[in-house]
Amino acid sequence: MKKLELILPIFLLLFTACNRDSNEPENISVENFLNEVVDIMERNSINRNNIDWADFRSQILNSGMAAQSVNQTDEALQLALELLGDNHSFIRRQNGRLVFGAAIDCQQSNVVVPNLPENIGYVRVSSFSGSINAAAIAFAEDIQAQIRNRDHQDIEGWIVDLRGNIGGNMWPMLAGIGPVLGEGLAGHFIDPNGVEEPWFYINGAARLNQNNIVSAPDPYELINPDPKVAVLLDRAVISSGEAIAIAFKGRANTRHFGAASCGLSTANTTFSLPDGSSLFLTTAYMADREKNLFGGPVMPDVPGGGSEMITAATDYILN
């Protein structure tokens, strides 16, 4: 399966080491390195209030006893990720190697664009993996262009196709689909202590708290605002794809069709480790506009697949 981190505000814990002559910083013992990793997890993990951290630390240090250097700690790191129990955290080692814990099997799907009546709008929101840059803005503009090109006076509703959206960076997706989603609050990130970070679509921009993250330069507005919307889901809707599905939860005149999503509807924050590796740690739940917590699969209102799903979505919009 694909595991792609949701791009939240990225909080970096920076560490330095002197006299770095190789791929591994000097004067960092395996024990200190693993303790530092566990410290970050203990302070920030989404499951931090449910873990016996003394036992957790003991298991990780015991697992790393055979390692002769920090570069040989993959086994201990994998155990730590498994014991976290969030299924979403992972580590990118300095050389680019990825270390995961337990994996969820979320297979990619082959998406066939449906043949729809002219009075139903259709927009596909695929995944986007990248930073907030010109490519992210272009991605948002492309989704809005799909909407602009399909929209006309006789449109009675829209199908938003999220099938196969394996995640990445949610903000260009949110900025792109905004004209169909509608203005205002779209969802939240909520941490285990109840700290909330709301996200919005406002005037072409995907916004976190009061900060615009990605903005479409020439935002489109539907000819017929506040339409009926059918959202298509499958098992390959992952992480940031699930964020877009959640953005439509609680929206008036909206139903979700298809299969349950992957179940990684949580948010990762990136932490730098002492050896130059990065820990992508799950730190918060996704929640809808009513603050209903997810963390697992986004469930369809109407289960089904293939042509049956398309027929049900079409009937919902036209009736």
N, C-alpha and C positions, 0 to 999 in steps of 0.2 A: 504494500500500500504506500501511498504518498503521505508524508508527514510534513506539513508546511506551517510555519509559525504565523500567527496572527500578528500584524504590526500594530502594537500599542505605542504610546509614548515610551521610548526605550530608555530605561534607567540603567546606566552603566556604573558598575563599581570598578574603579580603575586601580590596578596594582602595578608597581614597577619593580624591576630587579636590575641590579648593576652588572656590568661585565658580561653581557649576553654574547657568547661566542658561537652558539649553535642554535638549533631549533628548540632547545630547552633551556630556560633560565637557570643560572647557577644559584646555588645556595637555597634551593627549594627542596626540602625533603618530601618523600612520598607522604609521610604522616602529616606534615604541615599542609601539604596540598589538599589531601583528602579532608582534613579538618576544615579547611577554608570552604571547600565545596559544601560540606554538610552545614556549616554555619550559614551560608547563603540560603540553602534550602530551608533550614529551620526558621529563619527570619521571614521568608517570603513565599513559601509553598502554599498553594491553595488548600492543602491538607495539613497545614502546620499545626492546627489545633487538635488533630486526631491521631498524631503519631507519637510513639514513645521514643523520644529523640536520643535518650541515653542508649537504648538498645539498638536503634538505627545506627548511631555512630559506631558502636562496638562492632556491628556486623560489617560495616564498610571498612573500618580499619583492619579487621581480621582478614577480609577479602584481599586487601592490598598488601598484606605482609610479604608476599613473595615478589612483589614488584621491586626491581632494582633501580628504577627511575620513574619520574612522573609520566614519561611517555608509555610506560608499561601498565598503566592503571585502568585500562579500558574495562577489565572484568569488574573491578570495584565500582567504577562509574555506572556500568550497566546495572549492577545490583542496586545501587542507590536509586536509579531511575525507576526500576521495577518496584522497589519498596515505597516510593512516593505514591504510587497507585493512581496517578492522574491520567496515564496513557498518552499524554501529549508532550511532556517535557522531553528534551533531547540535548545532546552536547555536540558541538562541532569542534573537533580537535584542531590544533594549529595547522596541521597539514591538510585540513579539509575533510578528514575522515569523520563520519557521523556515528554517534553512539546512541542507541535507543534502549528503552526498557521494554516492557510488554507491548506488543503490537496489536492494533485492531485491524481486522481484515476488511478494508474498504476498497473494493476493486473499481477501477475505472470503467466507465460505461461508454458504449457507442451511441451517440445522440443523433437521432434522425430528426431533422427539422420538419414539423408537422405541416400538412397541407390544410390550411385554415380558410374559412370564409373571409371575404374582403372586409366584413364589418367587425372582425376581431383583430386587434393589434397583437404583434408577437415581437418579443425582444429576448435575446439570449444573453445571459451574463456568465461569461466564462471566467476562469481563474486568471489572476495576475500576480506574478512573483517578481518583485522588484522594489526599489526604493521610491520615495516621493520625489519624482523628477519629471522631466518632460515626457518620458514614456508613460508615466502614470496619468498625467493630464491628457495625453493623446488617447489612452485607454478609456478614460471617462468620456471624452468627446465622442469616441466611436460608439459607445453605448447610446449616448444621447442622439447621435446621428441615426442609429437604427430606429429609435423612437420617432424622430422627426420625419424620416422617410416613410414610415408606415402610417403615421397619424393622418386622419382626415375627418370630416364632419360626421360621417356615418359610423364611426367606430363606437361599438357598444361596450367594449371592455378589452382587457389586455391579458395575454398569457406571458408570464415571466418565467423563462426556462432556466433553472439553475442546475439541471442534471449534468453530472460530470464536473462540476465546479469544485476542484480539489483544494481551493483556498489560496493562501499567499497573503496579499495585501488587500485588506477589505476596503480601504478608503477610496481608491479609484472606482471600485464596484459600486459603492454607496453613492458617490457623486454622479456616476453614470445613470443609475436607475432612478435617481431622485424625481424626475418628472412624473413617473408612474407611481412611485411610492407616495409622493406628496410632501409638502413642507412640514417641518416641525420635528419633534422628538421621535426617534426611531428605535432606541434601545439603550442599554446600560452595560457597563462592566461593574460587577460588584464583588468585592473581595471577601474573605471569610469573616472579617470583622465588620462587614456592612458598609464599608467605604464605597461610595458610588461615583462612577464617571459616566455621565450621559453622553450619547452621541445623537447627531441630528443631520437632517438634510435641510439646508436653508439657502435659497437663492443660488443654486448651482454648486454649493459647497458641502462636502462631507465635513462635519465639525465634531470635535471632541471637546467637551466642556465649552469654553468660549473661543476655542482655537480652530480656525479653518485649516484642515489638513490637506485636502485636494479640492480644487475649484475648477469647474468647467467654465472657460472664459465667456462663452455666449450661451448661457443656460436656456434650455427649451421649456416651454409651457404647453401642456396639452390643450388641444382645441376644446375637448370636453373634459373638464377637470373632475377629480374624485371618481374615477371609473370603477366598475367591477374588475377585480384582478384574480386570476388563477395562477398560483405558484406551483411549478413542477419540481418535484424532488426525486432523488434516488439515493442509493447507498453511497454513491461516489460524491455526494455533497459534503465537503469536509471543512472544518475550521472556519475560515473567513467566508466560505460559501454558506456555511450555516448561519453566520452573522447576518447575511443578506436575507436568508429565509426568516430569521427571527425579526428582522426589521419590519416584515409584513405581518407578523403576529400582532393581533390587536387592532389592525387597521380595519376600518369599516369596509364592508362589501368585498371581503377577501377570503379565499379558501385555499388550502394547500392540498395538492393531489400527488399521488405516487407512492413512494416507499419511504420509510424512515431514513433519515440522513445518517452519516457515519457515527456521530456521537462524540465529536471533539469540539463541542460548543463552549470552549473555554479560551482564555486569553493568555498568551505567553509574553513574558518580559525578558529581555536579554541582559545577561550579566557577564562581564569579562572575568576570566579566571587567571590565576597568577602565571600560567604557562603560555598565555596567549590564546587559549581555547575560549569558546563562548558557550555559556549555559543558557538555553532557551527554556525558561522555567515557567510552568503554569501557575499563574498568580491570582486569577479572578475568573468568575463565572460570567458568561453572557446572560443577559436578561432582557426581556422585551420591554416595551414602553410602559407596561403596568408593573414592572419590576418582578415579574415571574421568572425565577431562576431556571436556567437550563443546565448545561454541563454534560448532558447526554444527547441522544438523538432528538432532532426536530421531527415531530410526528405529523403525518399528513392528516387532514380532516377527512379525506376520501382516499382510502387505499386502492391501489391498482397499478397496472403497468401497461406499457405498449399502447395500442390503439384504444384500449378500454379507458386508460387514463385521459387521453386526448379527447375522446368523446365525452367523458364526464366533465372535463374542464370547459369544453365548448358549450355543453348543455347548461352548465351553471351560468356562464356569461350571458347566454341568449334567452334564458328563461327567468 
